[in-house]
Amino acid sequence: MSFKIYIFDRNTGLGIIIELVLQLIKMGNKNLLLLITILVFLSTKVSSQEGLPIYSDYLTDNYYLLYPSMAGASNCTKVRLTGRKQWMDQDLSPNLQTISINGRVGDSKSALGAIAFKDENGYHSQTGTYFTYAHHIMFSRSELDIDMLSFGLSAGLIQYKLDESTFLAGGFDPLISGIEQSATDFNLDFGFSYQYLDFYAHAAIKNLLNNDGINFNEQGLSYNNLRTYLFTTGYLFSDKSQNWNYEPSIMFAHKDGTKETFLDINLKVYREMDFGRLWAGLSYRNSFDGAEYLDSQNQIKTQKLSHITPMLGLEYNGLVFAYSFAYQSNSIVFDNGGYHQITLGFNLGCRKKRYNCNCPWLK
């Protein structure tokens, strides 16, 4: 068996990338996943422990997943379920499931929300629950002309697990415990949103508190800074008929502990229908942090994380369905397959139409 190991710049948090040759593939799927998990575990930076991961699911009418301040911003109480998976034929492939609900408390300016999620990646897993309180302040004289500032705070419990019970088949290794490690931590997310007519901006600090969790390197040092800074802004343009709407937006993210930074550039197109709306979108994610590796000619190359995600959605009489496919466009990847994600949802207790805007994120 032979393989080449390419060491990335450790400040990227990507750890070690391996190019597996034909002999390694013949080991079989479970052994392949086991080896990948061990190599990620032994790298200096481990990023599996971060709370709810930041994917493109916020674009499927689900900004509340990232921003606590969006709880109860809509006319309706929103229930959303998402399922995301890579390598469909693998039992231990990366996958994420979330369920969320958020809505106003009666006719008050206050809102509540809750999120539960399960995130699995090989032998790593996270399970968590967040509860949210949000408050919305209107600056306009009436609710027809939307001019609203919102604040939100989420408190969550996250359980981290690393199953090493099958890692010692080849003998003793002092870096491997041979058991299932587990830790449960408490954390806080804080965010605010400002919405004026068809313009919006959101910001959040996720994982305000330091968590030891189960992330330790070979010197026994813990990576307890999971703090992430997020910012999103966008605007909705409409044609004269108001039936076609175009929403460009960006999302900026920075992870304080690993110094990783990336940007999403998004565009969604909506078609208003008698029964609801149809929409399609495209998201491009690019990392600001390059990672160095050796190619087959032993030349140093640089690669940045890059994702392209097309998506489709439908809202039919309060029922929501969306599908997205995230494809990693880097030249060096473990697999050419992408992430499939489905979002299902429904709206409850919708109040009389408010807000003189075409903003679908509020309706």
Secondary structure, 3 states (H helix, E strand, C coil): CCEEEEECCHHHCCCEEEEECHHHHCCCHHHHHHHHHHHHHHCCCCCCCCCCCCCCHHHCCCHHHCCHHHCCCCCCEEEEEEEEEECCCCCCCCEEEEEEEEEECCCCCEEEEEEEEEEEECCEEEEEEEEEEEEEEECCCCCCCCEEEEEEEEEEEEEEEEECCCCCCCCCCCCCCCCEEEEEEEEEEEEEEEEECCEEEEEEEECCCCCCCCCECCCCCECCCCCEEEEEEEECEECCCCCEEEEEEEEEEEECCCCEEEEEEEEEEEEECCCEEEEEEEEEEEECCCEEEECCCCCEEEECCEEEEEEEEEEECCEEEEEEEEEECCCCCCCCCCEEEEEEEEEECCCCCCCCCCCCCCC
